[in-house]
């Protein structure tokens, strides 16, 4: 078959991705509007679009050729979309069904890119499209385990730190028994929102500012640790304030503590990305100098 030519032909090649993405957005928007933890989802399409725009500036040459991988990927993607739509018709819109639609979208998109540009297309645009999956809700089975682990871990560490500072405290499930009353570590206090925001920020910033996969992974892991540390500080500060001034003091300081820790995480991720960028640049310069040194020895 002949290869597609011209910019309009490229737009036509992208049409399956655009249609599938639009369908996914129409479904996911319900969660963005109705779940406070998912409101950040409205930002993801813009960030994903920016990543795709950046890739379009250096896109590879159009191939327009079917391969086993492209056919298989599209087939699996369409199958996921079809089966998930049947599931949604029977059980309604759920986080699990959205995961199925996300996998279907990813299969169709990767297969379409492979057909249009070959493996170079997947490398250029794959991350920008996969990045959109962050905006989808996590299936309840997994989400519940994450929330439960965060709540339990934060409560235990909080009580231990309070004890070290001489404040008697005990654990009752996800409740902290203080001398002045009982403080609950609910879902919002688990830090899931800051964790989700950090995942989005570290992946986006790492992809744009860092070249090496190792540094991108290091930024991602460091960002998660910062988010968890920040939330630990937040919960501890509220607990300590409650132990001194009473449980009523939590309401007055709750929002201020939340915004302060958010700024702590944002600034921390920014500083880490800058540091890792400098380290990466230094390693690149050292590598070039090593090559130049080897060549000079060979010439001499």
Secondary structure in CASP SS format (residue, H / E / C, confidence):
PFRMAT SS
TARGET T0000
AUTHOR 0000-0000-0000
METHOD secondary structure of the structure
MODEL  1
X C 1.00
X C 1.00
X C 1.00
X C 1.00
X C 1.00
X C 1.00
X H 1.00
X H 1.00
X H 1.00
X H 1.00
X H 1.00
X H 1.00
X H 1.00
X H 1.00
X H 1.00
X H 1.00
X H 1.00
X H 1.00
X H 1.00
X H 1.00
X H 1.00
X H 1.00
X H 1.00
X H 1.00
X H 1.00
X H 1.00
X H 1.00
X H 1.00
X H 1.00
X H 1.00
X H 1.00
X H 1.00
X H 1.00
X H 1.00
X C 1.00
X H 1.00
X H 1.00
X H 1.00
X C 1.00
X C 1.00
X H 1.00
X H 1.00
X H 1.00
X H 1.00
X H 1.00
X H 1.00
X H 1.00
X H 1.00
X H 1.00
X H 1.00
X H 1.00
X H 1.00
X H 1.00
X H 1.00
X H 1.00
X H 1.00
X H 1.00
X C 1.00
X C 1.00
X C 1.00
X C 1.00
X C 1.00
X C 1.00
X C 1.00
X C 1.00
X C 1.00
X C 1.00
X H 1.00
X H 1.00
X H 1.00
X H 1.00
X H 1.00
X H 1.00
X H 1.00
X H 1.00
X H 1.00
X H 1.00
X H 1.00
X H 1.00
X H 1.00
X H 1.00
X H 1.00
X H 1.00
X H 1.00
X H 1.00
X H 1.00
X H 1.00
X H 1.00
X H 1.00
X H 1.00
X H 1.00
X C 1.00
X C 1.00
X C 1.00
X H 1.00
X H 1.00
X H 1.00
X H 1.00
X H 1.00
X H 1.00
X H 1.00
X H 1.00
X H 1.00
X H 1.00
X H 1.00
X H 1.00
X H 1.00
X H 1.00
X H 1.00
X H 1.00
X H 1.00
X H 1.00
X H 1.00
X H 1.00
X H 1.00
X H 1.00
X H 1.00
X C 1.00
X H 1.00
X H 1.00
X H 1.00
X H 1.00
X H 1.00
X H 1.00
X H 1.00
X H 1.00
X H 1.00
X H 1.00
X H 1.00
X H 1.00
X H 1.00
X H 1.00
X H 1.00
X H 1.00
X H 1.00
X C 1.00
X C 1.00
X C 1.00
X C 1.00
X H 1.00
X H 1.00
X H 1.00
X H 1.00
X H 1.00
X H 1.00
X H 1.00
X H 1.00
X H 1.00
X H 1.00
X H 1.00
X H 1.00
X H 1.00
X H 1.00
X H 1.00
X H 1.00
X H 1.00
X H 1.00
X H 1.00
X H 1.00
X H 1.00
X H 1.00
X H 1.00
X H 1.00
X H 1.00
X C 1.00
X C 1.00
X C 1.00
X C 1.00
X E 1.00
X E 1.00
X E 1.00
X E 1.00
X C 1.00
X C 1.00
X E 1.00
X E 1.00
X E 1.00
X E 1.00
X C 1.00
X C 1.00
X E 1.00
X E 1.00
X E 1.00
X E 1.00
X C 1.00
X C 1.00
X C 1.00
X H 1.00
X H 1.00
X H 1.00
X C 1.00
X H 1.00
X H 1.00
X H 1.00
X H 1.00
X H 1.00
X H 1.00
X H 1.00
X H 1.00
X H 1.00
X H 1.00
X H 1.00
X H 1.00
X H 1.00
X H 1.00
X H 1.00
X H 1.00
X H 1.00
X H 1.00
X C 1.00
X C 1.00
X C 1.00
X H 1.00
X H 1.00
X H 1.00
X H 1.00
X H 1.00
X H 1.00
X H 1.00
X H 1.00
X H 1.00
X H 1.00
X H 1.00
X H 1.00
X H 1.00
X H 1.00
X H 1.00
X H 1.00
X H 1.00
X H 1.00
X H 1.00
X H 1.00
X H 1.00
X H 1.00
X H 1.00
X H 1.00
X H 1.00
X H 1.00
X H 1.00
X H 1.00
X H 1.00
X H 1.00
X H 1.00
X H 1.00
X H 1.00
X C 1.00
X C 1.00
X H 1.00
X H 1.00
X H 1.00
X H 1.00
X H 1.00
X H 1.00
X H 1.00
X H 1.00
X H 1.00
X H 1.00
X H 1.00
X H 1.00
X H 1.00
X H 1.00
X H 1.00
X H 1.00
X H 1.00
X H 1.00
X H 1.00
X H 1.00
X H 1.00
X H 1.00
X H 1.00
X H 1.00
X H 1.00
X H 1.00
X H 1.00
X H 1.00
X H 1.00
X H 1.00
X H 1.00
X H 1.00
X H 1.00
X H 1.00
X H 1.00
X H 1.00
X H 1.00
X H 1.00
X H 1.00
X H 1.00
X H 1.00
X H 1.00
X H 1.00
X H 1.00
X H 1.00
X H 1.00
X H 1.00
X H 1.00
X H 1.00
X H 1.00
X H 1.00
X H 1.00
X C 1.00
END
